[in-house]
Amino acid sequence: MSCELTPISAFLSTNLNNKIETFQRLADRIVRVLGAPVVSIEIHQDQLFEAISISCEMFAKYAGYTREYLVFNSDLYEKGKGIKLDDLYTLSFESLQGDTTAVSSSAMYDYDIMNYRKVIDVTNFEEGSNSGINTLFTIEQTLAQQTYFSYAMGNYGFDLVSWYTLKEWLELREKLLSIRRSVEFNERTQYMKIYPEPRPTETFYGVIACYVEKPLRDIIKEAWVFQHALARVKTIVGNIRGKIPVSMFGGQLFNADFAAQGAQELEKLEQQLFTNAAGFGDSDPCIFLVG
């Protein structure tokens, strides 16, 4: 047994002030839970990292995301391809915020994987009414002003009921005349197509509501990732011990059923992830129930 001791400061950790910041630190926690350094764990470091990587990928697919809003300029649209959303952070902030580009890109760039965080899905798309000086004189803006005047200055202009009625008519008009654009997003290529496509002679700004993967450093802090990686390591160690018989102090190796135990834990954890039974805070709450 090694006499080297880790300082207690390395273990002072909470949920939000978590000391798990690297694959190596999470790997150390896993082997310590399994008995190291008192007990030798028959596993290679690469196998540990592979198990952690698989757990991070699964969590990122089903729960490891945040809801964010992206602003873009239609001039960035590539005809026939669309707008590449994972590159949109720097481009949109560069055109809209100037000197804050470096700050914004550092927040959206994952330096652990040396790439931009990927967009999982686009949930909403809103197009600006106009890019010129007439933005203040759209129908929606005029209605809003009239509604304000009706309450602030007496019986003048539209009332609230009339405003909602006309808004519903405008929305119906957009659907019937295909005025509102529709979008199609490919998560693999990260390109979002807009139908109908923007014409070269027009320019507009749009806002996209979407789900974006969390940074890897945040994902490895999740308790589910640790539990899932631990269960997978158990199956790996169990398979190794089954093929390479090992005994301790002349007796039979304890915990010889590691593989079966790990498989049961994996099934339970993955079922929680697929059905949201674990109550992950990253997921949206249920809007309504039928039954």
Helices and strands as residue ranges (DSSP letters): G 8-10, H 23-33, H 45-62, E 65-73, G 74-76, E 83-84, G 85-87, H 88-97, G 98-100, H 101-108, E 109-110, E 115-116, E 119-127, G 133-137, H 139-152, H 160-176, E 182-186, E 191-195, E 205-213, H 216-219, H 223-243, E 247-248, E 251-252, H 258-275
